[in-house]
């Protein structure tokens, strides 16, 4: 496990935003992404009868819908041990294979840093 203090300020910010979204909405996951201009997009899990999206895929969709053309970083807060392949694919589609994907536990402790690749 890695303490979030090892992250730079911008990455700590998106982990904190993701954690806040999870807690505020009472959902299994919270996520945040940072686009090429530094704007952030925050989302929680979507679990409707007709639409199911992970928090990270929702955050990527929000970035795309808002006109983002690339991503600098992505963070998800979840009980999972690793980011799912589908989540990494969504980040890769917009940000490219080298985009960092941070996974933190519900307490905000960074569990893993991988690339979208």
N, C-alpha and C positions, 0 to 999 in steps of 0.2 A: 504494500500500500504506500502511496505517496501523498504527503501532505500538500494541500493546495497552495501553501506558501512557496512551494518550489515553482509555481507558475508565475508568468509575468502578470502585470496588473490587468491587462486586457483579457487574458485567458481566465484569470480569477473572476473577472466581472461576468463573463458568460456562464461560468459554473454557478455563480451566485444567482444569476437571473434564472437559470434552469431549475435550480433548487427551489427558488421562490415560486415559480410557476407550478411545480409539482405540489408543493405544500398548499398554496392558495386555492388550487382547483381540486385538490383531493384526488389526484389521478396517479396511476402507477409510474409515470415518467414525466419529467419536465425537460425541455431542451431549449437551447439558444444557439443561434448562428450569427457570425459577424461577416458582413459582406465586404467587398473591395473598397468601399468608401468609409468603413468603420461603423456603419449602421448595424444595429442588432435587431433580431427577430426572435421572439420568445413564444413558445407554445407548450401545450400539454397534450397528453394522449387524447385522441378523438375516438370515441367508442359509441357511435350511433348504430342503429340497426342496419342502416343502408350504407354506412361509411365507417371504416376502421383504419386509422392511421397512427403510427407511432408518433411520439412527440417530436422526434428529430425529423421525420419525413414531413410533418406538419410545419415545422419551422422552416425547412427548405422550401416548401410550397409557398409559404408566406413571403419569403425573400424573392422568389421568382415572380410572384404576383405583384410585388412592389417594385419590380424593375431591376433587381440585382442581376448582375452579369457574371459574378464570381463570388466565391467565399474565401475568407482568410482562415476561419476556424469554426469548429462546431463543438458543442458540449451537450451531453445528455446526463441526467441524474436518474438513476434507476437502481433496482435491486439486482439487475443482471450483472454477470461477470465480465461480459465483453459486448461491444456494440454489434448489433445484428448485421449480417451481410446486406440486407435490404436497406438499412439505415446508411451504411457506408457507401452503398451504390448511389443513393440519393445525393449525398454530399459530393461524391466523385463526379456525378453528372453536372453539377454546377461549379464545383471548386477545383476539380482535377484530382489526380491520384495522390498528390503530395499534401493535400489539405489535412491538417491535424484534426483528429476526432478524439475528444476527451470524454472519458466515462468516469463519473463520480458516483459514489454511493449516496444513499439518502442523507447521510450526515455531511455531505459535501467533500468527503475525502476522495482524492483522485485515486482511482483503481488502475486505470490503464490509459496510455496515450498511444494511439495508432494513427496510421494515415488512412485516408479514404481508399487508397489504391488497392 
